[in-house]
Amino acid sequence: GRVVLRVEVDRQGRPIRIAIAQSSGHGVLDDAAHRTIATWTFRPATRGGQPVAGEAVVPVVFRLN
């Protein structure tokens, strides 16, 4: 399954809002992707050499092994 998340990131690189841009069609996968991304720290965007809040689109792909 594949979930695409839209993540708003604060100046410190912490996700402050996570929304599903494209669902996998399976709630359990969507929820797992959301929980995982919520623990990440991003490298924030910069403007004039200073970190600024920004937004990222993050695809999460699940595979069975």
Predicted model as a PDB file, atoms N, CA, C, CB and O in Angstrom, pLDDT in the B-factor column:
MODEL        1                                                                  
ATOM      1  N   GLY A   1       0.819  -1.178   0.000  1.00 92.00           N  
ATOM      2  CA  GLY A   1       0.000   0.000   0.000  1.00 92.00           C  
ATOM      3  C   GLY A   1       0.867   1.247   0.000  1.00 92.00           C  
ATOM      4  O   GLY A   1       2.034   1.212   0.388  1.00 92.00           O  
ATOM      5  N   ARG A   2       0.286   2.329  -0.434  1.00 97.00           N  
ATOM      6  CA  ARG A   2       0.997   3.606  -0.493  1.00 97.00           C  
ATOM      7  C   ARG A   2       0.111   4.700   0.072  1.00 97.00           C  
ATOM      8  CB  ARG A   2       1.422   3.943  -1.944  1.00 97.00           C  
ATOM      9  O   ARG A   2      -1.052   4.833  -0.312  1.00 97.00           O  
ATOM     10  N   VAL A   3       0.667   5.483   0.985  1.00 98.00           N  
ATOM     11  CA  VAL A   3      -0.016   6.617   1.601  1.00 98.00           C  
ATOM     12  C   VAL A   3       0.814   7.855   1.282  1.00 98.00           C  
ATOM     13  CB  VAL A   3      -0.198   6.420   3.166  1.00 98.00           C  
ATOM     14  O   VAL A   3       2.041   7.817   1.373  1.00 98.00           O  
ATOM     15  N   VAL A   4       0.165   8.939   0.913  1.00 98.00           N  
ATOM     16  CA  VAL A   4       0.869  10.196   0.702  1.00 98.00           C  
ATOM     17  C   VAL A   4       0.374  11.176   1.763  1.00 98.00           C  
ATOM     18  CB  VAL A   4       0.639  10.753  -0.757  1.00 98.00           C  
ATOM     19  O   VAL A   4      -0.824  11.435   1.878  1.00 98.00           O  
ATOM     20  N   LEU A   5       1.318  11.716   2.534  1.00 98.00           N  
ATOM     21  CA  LEU A   5       0.980  12.636   3.616  1.00 98.00           C  
ATOM     22  C   LEU A   5       1.488  14.040   3.295  1.00 98.00           C  
ATOM     23  CB  LEU A   5       1.569  12.142   4.952  1.00 98.00           C  
ATOM     24  O   LEU A   5       2.566  14.206   2.725  1.00 98.00           O  
ATOM     25  N   ARG A   6       0.707  15.033   3.664  1.00 98.00           N  
ATOM     26  CA  ARG A   6       1.132  16.439   3.581  1.00 98.00           C  
ATOM     27  C   ARG A   6       1.474  16.848   5.014  1.00 98.00           C  
ATOM     28  CB  ARG A   6      -0.006  17.388   2.938  1.00 98.00           C  
ATOM     29  O   ARG A   6       0.634  16.783   5.912  1.00 98.00           O  
ATOM     30  N   VAL A   7       2.724  17.270   5.208  1.00 98.00           N  
ATOM     31  CA  VAL A   7       3.232  17.532   6.546  1.00 98.00           C  
ATOM     32  C   VAL A   7       3.659  18.996   6.669  1.00 98.00           C  
ATOM     33  CB  VAL A   7       4.414  16.594   6.871  1.00 98.00           C  
ATOM     34  O   VAL A   7       4.513  19.465   5.917  1.00 98.00           O  
ATOM     35  N   GLU A   8       3.066  19.703   7.609  1.00 97.00           N  
ATOM     36  CA  GLU A   8       3.526  21.052   7.940  1.00 97.00           C  
ATOM     37  C   GLU A   8       4.597  20.911   9.012  1.00 97.00           C  
ATOM     38  CB  GLU A   8       2.340  21.975   8.426  1.00 97.00           C  
ATOM     39  O   GLU A   8       4.415  20.205  10.003  1.00 97.00           O  
ATOM     40  N   VAL A   9       5.716  21.597   8.795  1.00 97.00           N  
ATOM     41  CA  VAL A   9       6.889  21.472   9.651  1.00 97.00           C  
ATOM     42  C   VAL A   9       7.205  22.835  10.261  1.00 97.00           C  
ATOM     43  CB  VAL A   9       8.108  20.924   8.853  1.00 97.00           C  
ATOM     44  O   VAL A   9       7.203  23.845   9.556  1.00 97.00           O  
ATOM     45  N   ASP A  10       7.477  22.870  11.573  1.00 97.00           N  
ATOM     46  CA  ASP A  10       7.823  24.141  12.207  1.00 97.00           C  
ATOM     47  C   ASP A  10       9.305  24.464  11.974  1.00 97.00           C  
ATOM     48  CB  ASP A  10       7.509  24.094  13.726  1.00 97.00           C  
ATOM     49  O   ASP A  10      10.019  23.698  11.328  1.00 97.00           O  
ATOM     50  N   ARG A  11       9.754  25.593  12.502  1.00 97.00           N  
ATOM     51  CA  ARG A  11      11.132  26.043  12.282  1.00 97.00           C  
ATOM     52  C   ARG A  11      12.169  25.111  12.883  1.00 97.00           C  
ATOM     53  CB  ARG A  11      11.316  27.419  12.853  1.00 97.00           C  
ATOM     54  O   ARG A  11      13.328  25.125  12.468  1.00 97.00           O  
ATOM     55  N   GLN A  12      11.769  24.299  13.858  1.00 97.00           N  
ATOM     56  CA  GLN A  12      12.703  23.344  14.468  1.00 97.00           C  
ATOM     57  C   GLN A  12      12.695  21.995  13.740  1.00 97.00           C  
ATOM     58  CB  GLN A  12      12.353  23.138  15.946  1.00 97.00           C  
ATOM     59  O   GLN A  12      13.442  21.089  14.109  1.00 97.00           O  
ATOM     60  N   GLY A  13      11.863  21.862  12.720  1.00 97.00           N  
ATOM     61  CA  GLY A  13      11.801  20.620  11.957  1.00 97.00           C  
ATOM     62  C   GLY A  13      10.798  19.612  12.488  1.00 97.00           C  
ATOM     63  O   GLY A  13      10.757  18.473  12.024  1.00 97.00           O  
ATOM     64  N   ARG A  14       9.984  20.022  13.461  1.00 97.00           N  
ATOM     65  CA  ARG A  14       8.971  19.109  14.019  1.00 97.00           C  
ATOM     66  C   ARG A  14       7.688  19.176  13.205  1.00 97.00           C  
ATOM     67  CB  ARG A  14       8.678  19.453  15.498  1.00 97.00           C  
ATOM     68  O   ARG A  14       7.250  20.263  12.829  1.00 97.00           O  
ATOM     69  N   PRO A  15       7.082  18.024  12.930  1.00 98.00           N  
ATOM     70  CA  PRO A  15       5.788  18.045  12.242  1.00 98.00           C  
ATOM     71  C   PRO A  15       4.714  18.620  13.163  1.00 98.00           C  
ATOM     72  CB  PRO A  15       5.392  16.621  11.775  1.00 98.00           C  
ATOM     73  O   PRO A  15       4.551  18.157  14.292  1.00 98.00           O  
ATOM     74  N   ILE A  16       3.984  19.624  12.687  1.00 97.00           N  
ATOM     75  CA  ILE A  16       2.954  20.246  13.516  1.00 97.00           C  
ATOM     76  C   ILE A  16       1.550  19.925  13.017  1.00 97.00           C  
ATOM     77  CB  ILE A  16       3.153  21.749  13.555  1.00 97.00           C  
ATOM     78  O   ILE A  16       0.582  20.049  13.767  1.00 97.00           O  
ATOM     79  N   ARG A  17       1.435  19.514  11.759  1.00 98.00           N  
ATOM     80  CA  ARG A  17       0.139  19.107  11.220  1.00 98.00           C  
ATOM     81  C   ARG A  17       0.400  18.086  10.124  1.00 98.00           C  
ATOM     82  CB  ARG A  17      -0.678  20.339  10.674  1.00 98.00           C  
ATOM     83  O   ARG A  17       1.222  18.309   9.235  1.00 98.00           O  
ATOM     84  N   ILE A  18      -0.301  16.973  10.194  1.00 98.00           N  
ATOM     85  CA  ILE A  18      -0.141  15.903   9.207  1.00 98.00           C  
ATOM     86  C   ILE A  18      -1.519  15.577   8.652  1.00 98.00           C  
ATOM     87  CB  ILE A  18       0.536  14.628   9.835  1.00 98.00           C  
ATOM     88  O   ILE A  18      -2.458  15.310   9.402  1.00 98.00           O  
ATOM     89  N   ALA A  19      -1.626  15.602   7.335  1.00 98.00           N  
ATOM     90  CA  ALA A  19      -2.900  15.291   6.678  1.00 98.00           C  
ATOM     91  C   ALA A  19      -2.660  14.252   5.588  1.00 98.00           C  
ATOM     92  CB  ALA A  19      -3.553  16.576   6.079  1.00 98.00           C  
ATOM     93  O   ALA A  19      -1.602  14.227   4.958  1.00 98.00           O  
ATOM     94  N   ILE A  20      -3.636  13.415   5.380  1.00 98.00           N  
ATOM     95  CA  ILE A  20      -3.542  12.417   4.320  1.00 98.00           C  
ATOM     96  C   ILE A  20      -3.905  13.084   2.999  1.00 98.00           C  
ATOM     97  CB  ILE A  20      -4.471  11.194   4.606  1.00 98.00           C  
ATOM     98  O   ILE A  20      -5.036  13.531   2.807  1.00 98.00           O  
ATOM     99  N   ALA A  21      -2.936  13.144   2.095  1.00 98.00           N  
ATOM    100  CA  ALA A  21      -3.169  13.698   0.766  1.00 98.00           C  
ATOM    101  C   ALA A  21      -3.724  12.620  -0.159  1.00 98.00           C  
ATOM    102  CB  ALA A  21      -1.866  14.291   0.185  1.00 98.00           C  
ATOM    103  O   ALA A  21      -4.530  12.908  -1.044  1.00 98.00           O  
ATOM    104  N   GLN A  22      -3.289  11.376   0.051  1.00 98.00           N  
ATOM    105  CA  GLN A  22      -3.790  10.244  -0.734  1.00 98.00           C  
ATOM    106  C   GLN A  22      -3.789   9.011   0.161  1.00 98.00           C  
ATOM    107  CB  GLN A  22      -2.921  10.008  -2.026  1.00 98.00           C  
ATOM    108  O   GLN A  22      -2.737   8.582   0.635  1.00 98.00           O  
ATOM    109  N   SER A  23      -4.943   8.456   0.384  1.00 98.00           N  
ATOM    110  CA  SER A  23      -5.096   7.291   1.238  1.00 98.00           C  
ATOM    111  C   SER A  23      -4.645   6.023   0.517  1.00 98.00           C  
ATOM    112  CB  SER A  23      -6.548   7.155   1.694  1.00 98.00           C  
ATOM    113  O   SER A  23      -4.678   5.938  -0.711  1.00 98.00           O  
ATOM    114  N   SER A  24      -4.229   5.054   1.305  1.00 97.00           N  
ATOM    115  CA  SER A  24      -3.903   3.731   0.764  1.00 97.00           C  
ATOM    116  C   SER A  24      -5.177   2.929   0.502  1.00 97.00           C  
ATOM    117  CB  SER A  24      -2.978   2.961   1.733  1.00 97.00           C  
ATOM    118  O   SER A  24      -5.168   1.928  -0.214  1.00 97.00           O  
ATOM    119  N   GLY A  25      -6.266   3.397   1.099  1.00 96.00           N  
ATOM    120  CA  GLY A  25      -7.506   2.642   1.028  1.00 96.00           C  
ATOM    121  C   GLY A  25      -7.677   1.702   2.220  1.00 96.00           C  
ATOM    122  O   GLY A  25      -8.695   1.022   2.353  1.00 96.00           O  
ATOM    123  N   HIS A  26      -6.659   1.678   3.083  1.00 96.00           N  
ATOM    124  CA  HIS A  26      -6.684   0.827   4.273  1.00 96.00           C  
ATOM    125  C   HIS A  26      -6.374   1.696   5.489  1.00 96.00           C  
ATOM    126  CB  HIS A  26      -5.662  -0.359   4.150  1.00 96.00           C  
ATOM    127  O   HIS A  26      -5.265   2.216   5.615  1.00 96.00           O  
ATOM    128  N   GLY A  27      -7.331   1.849   6.364  1.00 96.00           N  
ATOM    129  CA  GLY A  27      -7.170   2.700   7.532  1.00 96.00           C  
ATOM    130  C   GLY A  27      -5.981   2.350   8.394  1.00 96.00           C  
ATOM    131  O   GLY A  27      -5.322   3.238   8.935  1.00 96.00           O  
ATOM    132  N   VAL A  28      -5.693   1.056   8.531  1.00 96.00           N  
ATOM    133  CA  VAL A  28      -4.581   0.637   9.382  1.00 96.00           C  
ATOM    134  C   VAL A  28      -3.253   1.131   8.804  1.00 96.00           C  
ATOM    135  CB  VAL A  28      -4.563  -0.902   9.534  1.00 96.00           C  
ATOM    136  O   VAL A  28      -2.368   1.517   9.568  1.00 96.00           O  
ATOM    137  N   LEU A  29      -3.090   1.130   7.483  1.00 96.00           N  
ATOM    138  CA  LEU A  29      -1.857   1.632   6.868  1.00 96.00           C  
ATOM    139  C   LEU A  29      -1.772   3.147   6.969  1.00 96.00           C  
ATOM    140  CB  LEU A  29      -1.775   1.200   5.400  1.00 96.00           C  
ATOM    141  O   LEU A  29      -0.709   3.697   7.253  1.00 96.00           O  
ATOM    142  N   ASP A  30      -2.894   3.821   6.735  1.00 98.00           N  
ATOM    143  CA  ASP A  30      -2.928   5.283   6.857  1.00 98.00           C  
ATOM    144  C   ASP A  30      -2.542   5.699   8.273  1.00 98.00           C  
ATOM    145  CB  ASP A  30      -4.333   5.832   6.499  1.00 98.00           C  
ATOM    146  O   ASP A  30      -1.743   6.618   8.455  1.00 98.00           O  
ATOM    147  N   ASP A  31      -3.104   5.028   9.271  1.00 97.00           N  
ATOM    148  CA  ASP A  31      -2.810   5.343  10.666  1.00 97.00           C  
ATOM    149  C   ASP A  31      -1.338   5.075  11.004  1.00 97.00           C  
ATOM    150  CB  ASP A  31      -3.718   4.528  11.591  1.00 97.00           C  
ATOM    151  O   ASP A  31      -0.705   5.868  11.701  1.00 97.00           O  
ATOM    152  N   ALA A  32      -0.801   3.962  10.511  1.00 97.00           N  
ATOM    153  CA  ALA A  32       0.602   3.621  10.780  1.00 97.00           C  
ATOM    154  C   ALA A  32       1.533   4.659  10.169  1.00 97.00           C  
ATOM    155  CB  ALA A  32       0.937   2.220  10.231  1.00 97.00           C  
ATOM    156  O   ALA A  32       2.520   5.047  10.794  1.00 97.00           O  
ATOM    157  N   ALA A  33       1.235   5.110   8.961  1.00 98.00           N  
ATOM    158  CA  ALA A  33       2.053   6.135   8.319  1.00 98.00           C  
ATOM    159  C   ALA A  33       2.000   7.431   9.116  1.00 98.00           C  
ATOM    160  CB  ALA A  33       1.585   6.376   6.874  1.00 98.00           C  
ATOM    161  O   ALA A  33       3.029   8.067   9.342  1.00 98.00           O  
ATOM    162  N   HIS A  34       0.809   7.820   9.539  1.00 98.00           N  
ATOM    163  CA  HIS A  34       0.636   9.055  10.315  1.00 98.00           C  
ATOM    164  C   HIS A  34       1.427   8.982  11.624  1.00 98.00           C  
ATOM    165  CB  HIS A  34      -0.864   9.307  10.609  1.00 98.00           C  
ATOM    166  O   HIS A  34       2.135   9.927  11.972  1.00 98.00           O  
ATOM    167  N   ARG A  35       1.311   7.877  12.344  1.00 97.00           N  
ATOM    168  CA  ARG A  35       2.028   7.716  13.618  1.00 97.00           C  
ATOM    169  C   ARG A  35       3.545   7.774  13.413  1.00 97.00           C  
ATOM    170  CB  ARG A  35       1.638   6.383  14.286  1.00 97.00           C  
ATOM    171  O   ARG A  35       4.265   8.372  14.213  1.00 97.00           O  
ATOM    172  N   THR A  36       4.014   7.154  12.347  1.00 96.00           N  
ATOM    173  CA  THR A  36       5.456   7.120  12.088  1.00 96.00           C  
ATOM    174  C   THR A  36       5.992   8.503  11.757  1.00 96.00           C  
ATOM    175  CB  THR A  36       5.771   6.154  10.946  1.00 96.00           C  
ATOM    176  O   THR A  36       6.997   8.931  12.324  1.00 96.00           O  
ATOM    177  N   ILE A  37       5.332   9.204  10.848  1.00 97.00           N  
ATOM    178  CA  ILE A  37       5.795  10.536  10.438  1.00 97.00           C  
ATOM    179  C   ILE A  37       5.768  11.501  11.624  1.00 97.00           C  
ATOM    180  CB  ILE A  37       4.922  11.084   9.282  1.00 97.00           C  
ATOM    181  O   ILE A  37       6.606  12.399  11.711  1.00 97.00           O  
ATOM    182  N   ALA A  38       4.824  11.324  12.522  1.00 97.00           N  
ATOM    183  CA  ALA A  38       4.721  12.207  13.696  1.00 97.00           C  
ATOM    184  C   ALA A  38       5.971  12.129  14.576  1.00 97.00           C  
ATOM    185  CB  ALA A  38       3.481  11.843  14.526  1.00 97.00           C  
ATOM    186  O   ALA A  38       6.225  13.048  15.355  1.00 97.00           O  
ATOM    187  N   THR A  39       6.751  11.058  14.470  1.00 97.00           N  
ATOM    188  CA  THR A  39       7.958  10.912  15.287  1.00 97.00           C  
ATOM    189  C   THR A  39       9.206  11.461  14.591  1.00 97.00           C  
ATOM    190  CB  THR A  39       8.170   9.449  15.637  1.00 97.00           C  
ATOM    191  O   THR A  39      10.259  11.580  15.218  1.00 97.00           O  
ATOM    192  N   TRP A  40       9.099  11.789  13.322  1.00 97.00           N  
ATOM    193  CA  TRP A  40      10.253  12.251  12.552  1.00 97.00           C  
ATOM    194  C   TRP A  40      10.623  13.684  12.900  1.00 97.00           C  
ATOM    195  CB  TRP A  40       9.972  12.139  11.063  1.00 97.00           C  
ATOM    196  O   TRP A  40       9.801  14.462  13.383  1.00 97.00           O  
ATOM    197  N   THR A  41      11.887  14.010  12.640  1.00 97.00           N  
ATOM    198  CA  THR A  41      12.359  15.393  12.663  1.00 97.00           C  
ATOM    199  C   THR A  41      12.878  15.697  11.265  1.00 97.00           C  
ATOM    200  CB  THR A  41      13.477  15.623  13.767  1.00 97.00           C  
ATOM    201  O   THR A  41      13.702  14.960  10.724  1.00 97.00           O  
ATOM    202  N   PHE A  42      12.396  16.774  10.693  1.00 96.00           N  
ATOM    203  CA  PHE A  42      12.763  17.175   9.342  1.00 96.00           C  
ATOM    204  C   PHE A  42      13.839  18.253   9.387  1.00 96.00           C  
ATOM    205  CB  PHE A  42      11.530  17.676   8.570  1.00 96.00           C  
ATOM    206  O   PHE A  42      14.011  18.927  10.403  1.00 96.00           O  
ATOM    207  N   ARG A  43      14.558  18.411   8.288  1.00 95.00           N  
ATOM    208  CA  ARG A  43      15.451  19.547   8.144  1.00 95.00           C  
ATOM    209  C   ARG A  43      14.576  20.692   7.633  1.00 95.00           C  
ATOM    210  CB  ARG A  43      16.674  19.233   7.163  1.00 95.00           C  
ATOM    211  O   ARG A  43      14.052  20.618   6.521  1.00 95.00           O  
ATOM    212  N   PRO A  44      14.412  21.755   8.438  1.00 92.00           N  
ATOM    213  CA  PRO A  44      13.500  22.821   8.028  1.00 92.00           C  
ATOM    214  C   PRO A  44      14.025  23.593   6.824  1.00 92.00           C  
ATOM    215  CB  PRO A  44      13.262  23.774   9.183  1.00 92.00           C  
ATOM    216  O   PRO A  44      15.227  23.640   6.562  1.00 92.00           O  
ATOM    217  N   ALA A  45      13.095  24.191   6.107  1.00 91.00           N  
ATOM    218  CA  ALA A  45      13.461  25.080   5.009  1.00 91.00           C  
ATOM    219  C   ALA A  45      14.189  26.283   5.592  1.00 91.00           C  
ATOM    220  CB  ALA A  45      12.203  25.525   4.189  1.00 91.00           C  
ATOM    221  O   ALA A  45      14.055  26.581   6.779  1.00 91.00           O  
ATOM    222  N   THR A  46      14.952  26.964   4.766  1.00 95.00           N  
ATOM    223  CA  THR A  46      15.632  28.173   5.231  1.00 95.00           C  
ATOM    224  C   THR A  46      15.329  29.330   4.291  1.00 95.00           C  
ATOM    225  CB  THR A  46      17.157  27.945   5.331  1.00 95.00           C  
ATOM    226  O   THR A  46      15.094  29.151   3.096  1.00 95.00           O  
ATOM    227  N   ARG A  47      15.342  30.505   4.868  1.00 95.00           N  
ATOM    228  CA  ARG A  47      15.185  31.741   4.107  1.00 95.00           C  
ATOM    229  C   ARG A  47      16.198  32.720   4.686  1.00 95.00           C  
ATOM    230  CB  ARG A  47      13.697  32.310   4.179  1.00 95.00           C  
ATOM    231  O   ARG A  47      16.162  33.034   5.876  1.00 95.00           O  
ATOM    232  N   GLY A  48      17.095  33.195   3.839  1.00 96.00           N  
ATOM    233  CA  GLY A  48      18.138  34.095   4.320  1.00 96.00           C  
ATOM    234  C   GLY A  48      19.031  33.446   5.358  1.00 96.00           C  
ATOM    235  O   GLY A  48      19.567  34.125   6.234  1.00 96.00           O  
ATOM    236  N   GLY A  49      19.193  32.133   5.264  1.00 95.00           N  
ATOM    237  CA  GLY A  49      20.037  31.403   6.200  1.00 95.00           C  
ATOM    238  C   GLY A  49      19.369  31.063   7.523  1.00 95.00           C  
ATOM    239  O   GLY A  49      19.993  30.465   8.399  1.00 95.00           O  
ATOM    240  N   GLN A  50      18.108  31.439   7.673  1.00 97.00           N  
ATOM    241  CA  GLN A  50      17.379  31.177   8.916  1.00 97.00           C  
ATOM    242  C   GLN A  50      16.299  30.114   8.679  1.00 97.00           C  
ATOM    243  CB  GLN A  50      16.743  32.485   9.464  1.00 97.00           C  
ATOM    244  O   GLN A  50      15.642  30.128   7.638  1.00 97.00           O  
ATOM    245  N   PRO A  51      16.109  29.196   9.629  1.00 97.00           N  
ATOM    246  CA  PRO A  51      15.060  28.188   9.457  1.00 97.00           C  
ATOM    247  C   PRO A  51      13.674  28.824   9.476  1.00 97.00           C  
ATOM    248  CB  PRO A  51      15.161  27.122  10.552  1.00 97.00           C  
ATOM    249  O   PRO A  51      13.400  29.746  10.244  1.00 97.00           O  
ATOM    250  N   VAL A  52      12.803  28.303   8.604  1.00 97.00           N  
ATOM    251  CA  VAL A  52      11.419  28.772   8.532  1.00 97.00           C  
ATOM    252  C   VAL A  52      10.488  27.564   8.482  1.00 97.00           C  
ATOM    253  CB  VAL A  52      11.199  29.693   7.291  1.00 97.00           C  
ATOM    254  O   VAL A  52      10.892  26.466   8.099  1.00 97.00           O  
ATOM    255  N   ALA A  53       9.254  27.785   8.870  1.00 97.00           N  
ATOM    256  CA  ALA A  53       8.244  26.731   8.764  1.00 97.00           C  
ATOM    257  C   ALA A  53       8.018  26.428   7.289  1.00 97.00           C  
ATOM    258  CB  ALA A  53       6.906  27.149   9.462  1.00 97.00           C  
ATOM    259  O   ALA A  53       8.206  27.293   6.434  1.00 97.00           O  
ATOM    260  N   GLY A  54       7.618  25.212   7.001  1.00 96.00           N  
ATOM    261  CA  GLY A  54       7.383  24.823   5.619  1.00 96.00           C  
ATOM    262  C   GLY A  54       6.444  23.646   5.537  1.00 96.00           C  
ATOM    263  O   GLY A  54       5.810  23.264   6.520  1.00 96.00           O  
ATOM    264  N   GLU A  55       6.364  23.076   4.352  1.00 96.00           N  
ATOM    265  CA  GLU A  55       5.470  21.952   4.109  1.00 96.00           C  
ATOM    266  C   GLU A  55       6.188  20.939   3.233  1.00 96.00           C  
ATOM    267  CB  GLU A  55       4.144  22.418   3.448  1.00 96.00           C  
ATOM    268  O   GLU A  55       6.961  21.306   2.349  1.00 96.00           O  
ATOM    269  N   ALA A  56       5.928  19.667   3.484  1.00 95.00           N  
ATOM    270  CA  ALA A  56       6.515  18.594   2.697  1.00 95.00           C  
ATOM    271  C   ALA A  56       5.420  17.595   2.330  1.00 95.00           C  
ATOM    272  CB  ALA A  56       7.669  17.897   3.475  1.00 95.00           C  
ATOM    273  O   ALA A  56       4.465  17.399   3.082  1.00 95.00           O  
ATOM    274  N   VAL A  57       5.567  16.979   1.187  1.00 97.00           N  
ATOM    275  CA  VAL A  57       4.698  15.877   0.776  1.00 97.00           C  
ATOM    276  C   VAL A  57       5.544  14.615   0.883  1.00 97.00           C  
ATOM    277  CB  VAL A  57       4.118  16.082  -0.697  1.00 97.00           C  
ATOM    278  O   VAL A  57       6.594  14.495   0.253  1.00 97.00           O  
ATOM    279  N   VAL A  58       5.057  13.667   1.706  1.00 97.00           N  
ATOM    280  CA  VAL A  58       5.841  12.479   2.028  1.00 97.00           C  
ATOM    281  C   VAL A  58       5.087  11.224   1.609  1.00 97.00           C  
ATOM    282  CB  VAL A  58       6.170  12.432   3.533  1.00 97.00           C  
ATOM    283  O   VAL A  58       4.041  10.914   2.179  1.00 97.00           O  
ATOM    284  N   PRO A  59       5.607  10.493   0.611  1.00 98.00           N  
ATOM    285  CA  PRO A  59       5.002   9.203   0.278  1.00 98.00           C  
ATOM    286  C   PRO A  59       5.542   8.130   1.221  1.00 98.00           C  
ATOM    287  CB  PRO A  59       5.283   8.823  -1.207  1.00 98.00           C  
ATOM    288  O   PRO A  59       6.737   8.099   1.517  1.00 98.00           O  
ATOM    289  N   VAL A  60       4.662   7.257   1.688  1.00 97.00           N  
ATOM    290  CA  VAL A  60       5.056   6.135   2.541  1.00 97.00           C  
ATOM    291  C   VAL A  60       4.568   4.864   1.845  1.00 97.00           C  
ATOM    292  CB  VAL A  60       4.457   6.267   4.013  1.00 97.00           C  
ATOM    293  O   VAL A  60       3.375   4.701   1.588  1.00 97.00           O  
ATOM    294  N   VAL A  61       5.508   3.970   1.544  1.00 97.00           N  
ATOM    295  CA  VAL A  61       5.184   2.738   0.821  1.00 97.00           C  
ATOM    296  C   VAL A  61       5.350   1.555   1.763  1.00 97.00           C  
ATOM    297  CB  VAL A  61       6.086   2.570  -0.442  1.00 97.00           C  
ATOM    298  O   VAL A  61       6.389   1.401   2.404  1.00 97.00           O  
ATOM    299  N   PHE A  62       4.322   0.724   1.841  1.00 95.00           N  
ATOM    300  CA  PHE A  62       4.339  -0.477   2.661  1.00 95.00           C  
ATOM    301  C   PHE A  62       4.503  -1.685   1.729  1.00 95.00           C  
ATOM    302  CB  PHE A  62       3.030  -0.594   3.526  1.00 95.00           C  
ATOM    303  O   PHE A  62       3.838  -1.794   0.699  1.00 95.00           O  
ATOM    304  N   ARG A  63       5.415  -2.593   2.127  1.00 93.00           N  
ATOM    305  CA  ARG A  63       5.614  -3.822   1.351  1.00 93.00           C  
ATOM    306  C   ARG A  63       5.620  -5.015   2.283  1.00 93.00           C  
ATOM    307  CB  ARG A  63       6.932  -3.764   0.541  1.00 93.00           C  
ATOM    308  O   ARG A  63       6.157  -4.945   3.389  1.00 93.00           O  
ATOM    309  N   LEU A  64       5.031  -6.096   1.845  1.00 86.00           N  
ATOM    310  CA  LEU A  64       5.088  -7.347   2.602  1.00 86.00           C  
ATOM    311  C   LEU A  64       6.340  -8.107   2.196  1.00 86.00           C  
ATOM    312  CB  LEU A  64       3.812  -8.212   2.365  1.00 86.00           C  
ATOM    313  O   LEU A  64       6.644  -8.237   1.011  1.00 86.00           O  
ATOM    314  N   ASN A  65       7.052  -8.601   3.180  1.00 87.00           N  
ATOM    315  CA  ASN A  65       8.264  -9.387   2.903  1.00 87.00           C  
ATOM    316  C   ASN A  65       8.043 -10.815   3.310  1.00 87.00           C  
ATOM    317  CB  ASN A  65       9.490  -8.809   3.636  1.00 87.00           C  
ATOM    318  O   ASN A  65       8.940 -11.646   3.162  1.00 87.00           O  
TER     319      ASN A  65                                                      
ENDMDL                                                                          
END                                                                             
